[in-house]
């Protein structure tokens, strides 16, 4: 019997769940349709059905994004629960990656948007007074990111510093596969920041291939859990692109 909370148990769950991820044929099923309703119908007959569950054609772009953020947060919590206790804090911190785009906007004093007021994470930060926002951030689970202030480019560095602090060994050099994964993701972000128009998806495909190789090599290594989450994040990002553009620009798509 495999004990829950051990690496053997976690890896059994990770490899089983990875086998349920969408294949390229599943993506092709939704890419060829123009309307959101048709895309959702097509997704329901593929491995995308779990990612798209609960999303309807009547929802707007913000509702779809909120649903996908919730899907990400739920999966991170689930994966963390499979792992040994000493790895759970660093895995749980991955949940906050979806919050990095919104925080600098709020930190600069941007007007709290209606969708932010409805989000369970951001609603506490949607006070009008900037000083009160900072206080609310410091009192929230996102407090380690407050050091980034209003500079968007500083948020990932702040996120990474807290992630490393939460690692059991607190040194990536002591975890070679995890260090390789971190380097891989940083290289992708750097390449993406300077990418030309049209290079986005080729860069993502390259990253996916590299992550898949690392995931398969990480047998009974904690890096597998982080690699799986990175692969899942790419799936969510791709589905977001397919659904949100149909929700936001239905007439443009129909006229294409």
Secondary structure, DSSP 4 states (H G I P E B T S, - for coil): -PPTTSHHHHHHHHHHHHTTSPPHHHHHHHHT--SHHHHHHHHTTSTTHHHHTT--TT--HHHHHHHHHHHHHHHHHHHHHHS-HHHHHHHHGGGGGGGHHHHHHHHTTPPPPHHHHHSTTTGGG--SSHHHHHHHHHTSTTGGGGGGTT-GGGHHHHHHHHHHHHSSSS-GGG-HHHHHHHHHHHHHHHHHHTPPTT-HHHHHHHHHHHHHHHHHH-TT-THHHHHHHHHHHHHHHHHHHHHHHHHH-HHHHHH-
